[in-house]
Amino acid sequence: MLRTEICGIKMNTPILTASGTFGFGEEFEDFVDLKRLGGVMVKCITPKPRAGNKGVRITETPAGMLNCIGLENPGVENFLEKILPRIKDKFNVIVNISGGSVEDYGSLAKLLDVEGVAAIELNISCPNVKDGGIIFGTNAKAAAEVTAAAKKNTSKPVIVKLSPNVTDITEIARAVEAAGADCISLINTLMGMEINIHTWKPTLGNITGGLSGGAVKPVAVRMVYQVAQVVKVPIIGMGGIRTAEDAVEFFLAGASAVAVGTANFSNPNVTNEIIDGLEKYLRKKNLQSIKEIVGRVK
């Protein structure tokens, strides 16, 4: 009923976990039946280890959270040598990658073109160090260049994660599709800020951070719907999904799979609960497959 396939990746269900919210998957083994997941988008990997940002890095908001972790991670070499061997047989491993230049994405894609990696996801919402601080994800030309570099260096499916902090999300989507993206995931976090009214200072050490959680869901659903109208590649929708009903909205908008993020922090078993809820929904609607509701918004 929930089995599906995206970019040649066979998935037991169309429910994945979003990068940065589920560690490397193994941290949740005591709470979640990992085999029921379509895959785990593991914590972002960069060319070298990163310590992340200093100061406060997470703060709760009325309907979600702000974070400025700063891509803390062990680096690609440590991931390949120590972490991938432990997790590669437990679920579909989708490796989220980030770099400071187009060349970084190409080299990371090449290094990760190994057994045990199901796909790579390009995090293009990060500073382009070589080009004066441009965010790859907000510039169609830059986004296309990063996508092409990754595609050239890997045999794995390339998923491009889009930033919502743009004027026209469809422009970026069309650009990465034309550059060879096999799949598009969206949305990444919205830019936000919180100020402590007692100290008069920003709460986060980085001043601004990424807003995620329930507050962003209507924006995410809208953007998934818009992108689904202009691309032919499959879409993985994400942003504020907390229930099976939330997931159904994304499927109706045009997503072929969804990823759960911030909700994992408050309820480690939320993905399995969503899977149960989706099965009940399909039975109630007398549907045989999740594919029957993809893009069916009227």
C-alpha positions in Angstrom: 0.0 0.0 0.0 2.8 2.5 0.9 5.6 0.9 -1.0 7.0 3.3 -3.6 10.1 4.0 -5.7 11.8 7.3 -6.3 14.7 7.7 -8.7 15.2 4.0 -8.7 15.3 3.8 -4.9 12.9 1.3 -3.5 11.2 2.5 -0.4 9.0 0.6 2.1 7.1 3.8 2.7 7.2 7.4 1.3 8.1 8.7 4.7 11.7 9.9 5.2 13.4 11.9 7.9 14.8 15.4 7.1 18.5 16.1 7.4 19.6 17.6 10.7 16.7 16.3 12.7 17.4 12.6 12.9 21.2 12.5 13.3 22.6 9.5 11.4 19.5 7.4 12.1 21.1 5.1 14.6 20.4 7.5 17.4 16.7 6.7 17.0 16.9 2.9 16.9 15.3 2.6 20.3 12.3 4.6 19.3 11.6 4.0 15.7 11.3 0.9 13.4 13.8 2.2 10.9 12.9 -0.4 8.3 9.5 1.3 7.9 11.1 4.5 6.7 11.6 5.2 3.1 15.0 6.5 4.0 17.0 8.7 6.3 18.5 12.0 5.1 21.4 12.0 7.4 23.1 15.0 9.0 24.8 17.3 6.6 28.3 16.3 5.6 31.0 18.8 4.5 34.5 18.3 3.1 36.1 18.9 6.5 34.8 18.5 10.1 32.9 21.5 11.4 32.3 22.5 15.0 29.3 24.7 14.1 28.3 28.1 15.4 29.1 29.4 18.9 26.5 30.6 21.4 22.9 29.6 21.6 22.0 27.5 18.5 18.4 26.5 19.1 15.4 28.3 20.5 11.7 27.3 20.5 9.1 29.4 18.8 5.3 29.4 19.3 4.9 26.9 16.4 8.3 25.5 15.8 11.9 26.3 16.3 14.8 28.5 15.1 18.2 27.0 14.7 21.7 28.1 13.7 23.7 24.9 14.2 26.2 25.9 11.6 26.4 22.5 9.9 28.3 20.8 12.8 29.5 17.4 11.4 32.4 15.0 11.5 33.5 15.6 7.8 33.2 13.3 4.8 36.3 11.1 5.7 35.0 10.3 9.2 31.5 9.6 7.8 32.8 7.2 5.2 35.2 5.4 7.5 33.3 5.2 10.8 29.6 6.0 10.3 28.5 4.6 6.9 29.6 1.1 7.7 27.4 1.1 10.8 24.2 2.3 9.1 24.4 1.3 5.4 22.3 -1.9 5.9 19.7 -0.4 8.2 17.9 1.9 5.8 18.2 3.9 2.6 21.1 6.3 3.4 20.6 9.7 1.7 23.6 11.9 2.4 23.0 15.6 2.6 26.1 17.5 1.5 27.2 21.1 1.7 30.2 23.0 0.4 31.7 26.4 0.0 32.3 26.2 -3.7 31.0 24.4 -6.8 34.1 22.3 -6.7 33.3 21.1 -3.1 30.0 19.7 -4.2 31.7 17.8 -7.1 34.4 16.3 -4.9 31.9 15.3 -2.2 29.6 13.7 -4.7 32.6 11.7 -6.1 33.7 10.6 -2.6 30.2 9.5 -1.7 29.7 7.4 -4.9 30.1 4.2 -2.9 28.1 1.2 -1.9 25.7 1.9 1.0 24.8 5.4 -0.2 21.3 5.4 -1.9 21.4 9.1 -3.0 22.9 12.4 -2.2 20.9 15.5 -1.3 22.5 18.9 -2.1 22.1 21.5 0.6 22.4 24.6 -1.5 21.3 27.1 1.2 24.8 27.9 2.3 27.4 30.7 1.6 29.3 30.4 -1.6 32.7 31.3 -0.1 34.4 31.8 -3.5 31.8 34.2 -4.8 31.4 36.7 -2.0 28.7 35.2 0.1 26.1 34.3 -2.6 23.7 31.7 -1.4 23.6 28.9 -4.0 19.9 28.3 -3.4 18.8 31.8 -4.2 20.5 32.1 -7.5 19.3 30.0 -10.4 22.6 30.0 -12.3 24.6 29.1 -9.1 22.1 26.4 -8.2 22.4 24.9 -11.7 26.2 24.9 -11.6 26.2 23.0 -8.2 23.7 20.5 -9.5 25.7 19.9 -12.7 28.9 19.5 -10.7 27.4 16.8 -8.5 25.8 14.9 -11.4 29.1 14.8 -13.3 30.8 13.1 -10.3 28.3 10.5 -9.2 26.2 7.6 -10.4 23.9 8.1 -7.4 20.5 10.0 -7.8 21.0 13.7 -7.0 18.3 15.4 -4.9 18.5 19.1 -4.8 17.0 20.8 -1.6 15.5 24.2 -2.4 15.6 27.3 -0.2 12.2 29.0 0.4 14.0 32.4 0.8 13.6 33.4 -2.8 11.2 35.5 -4.9 10.2 32.7 -7.3 10.8 29.1 -6.2 9.8 27.8 -9.7 12.8 29.5 -11.3 15.2 27.7 -9.1 13.4 24.4 -9.6 13.4 24.6 -13.4 17.1 25.5 -13.3 18.2 22.5 -11.2 16.0 20.2 -13.2 17.6 21.4 -16.5 21.0 20.9 -14.9 20.2 17.2 -14.2 18.6 16.9 -10.8 16.9 13.6 -10.4 14.6 14.8 -7.6 13.8 18.0 -5.8 13.2 18.3 -2.1 11.6 21.3 -0.5 11.5 23.4 1.6 14.6 24.2 3.6 14.1 26.5 6.6 12.8 30.1 6.4 15.1 32.8 7.8 14.0 34.1 11.1 15.1 35.9 14.3 14.3 36.2 17.9 15.2 39.1 20.3 15.4 38.7 24.1 13.4 41.6 25.4 15.3 41.6 28.7 18.8 41.8 27.4 17.8 43.5 24.1 20.1 41.1 22.3 19.3 38.4 19.7 18.7 35.0 21.3 20.7 33.1 18.8 24.5 33.3 18.7 24.4 33.7 14.9 21.7 36.5 15.3 19.4 34.8 12.6 18.5 31.2 12.1 16.3 28.8 10.2 12.7 28.6 11.1 11.1 25.1 11.0 8.1 23.3 12.4 4.4 23.7 12.1 4.5 27.4 11.3 6.1 26.9 7.9 3.8 24.1 6.7 1.4 26.4 4.6 4.4 28.0 2.9 5.9 24.5 2.2 2.7 23.1 0.8 2.3 26.2 -1.5 5.8 25.9 -2.8 5.5 22.1 -3.4 2.4 22.8 -5.3 4.0 25.5 -7.4 7.1 23.4 -8.2 5.0 20.4 -9.1 3.4 22.4 -11.9 6.7 23.2 -13.6 8.9 20.1 -13.2 8.7 16.5 -14.2 11.1 15.0 -11.7 9.7 13.7 -8.4 9.4 15.9 -5.4 10.1 15.2 -1.7 8.0 17.6 0.4 8.9 18.8 3.8 8.2 21.6 6.2 6.1 21.3 9.4 4.8 17.8 8.9 3.6 16.5 12.3 0.7 14.2 11.4 -0.6 11.8 8.6 -3.0 14.6 7.6 -0.2 17.0 7.1 1.6 14.4 4.9 -1.5 13.9 2.8 -1.6 17.6 2.0 1.9 17.4 0.6 1.0 14.3 -1.5 -2.1 16.1 -2.9 0.1 19.1 -3.7 2.4 17.0 -5.8 5.0 15.4 -3.6 5.8 11.7 -4.2 7.4 11.3 -0.7 7.7 13.5 2.4 10.4 14.0 5.0 9.6 14.7 8.7 11.9 17.1 10.5 11.3 19.2 13.6 8.6 16.9 14.9 11.2 14.2 15.6 12.5 16.3 18.4 9.2 16.4 20.4 8.1 12.9 19.4 10.8 10.5 18.4 8.2 8.0 17.1 6.3 10.5 15.0 7.4 8.9 11.6 5.9 5.5 12.5 2.7 7.2 13.7 2.4 9.0 10.4 2.9 5.8 8.5 0.1 4.1 10.6 -2.1 7.1 9.9 -1.5 7.0 6.2 -2.4 3.4 6.0 -5.7 4.1 7.7 -6.3 7.1 5.4 -5.8 5.0 2.3 -8.1 2.2 3.5 -10.8 4.7 4.5 -10.6 6.2 0.9 -10.5 2.6 -0.6 -7.2 3.4 -2.3 -4.5 0.8 -3.1 -1.5 3.0 -3.3 -0.2 6.3 -2.1 0.5 7.2 -5.8 -3.2 7.5 -6.3 -3.3 10.8 -4.4 0.0 12.4 -5.6 -0.8 15.7 -7.3 -4.6 15.1 -7.1 -5.5 18.5 -5.6 -8.6 19.7 -7.4 
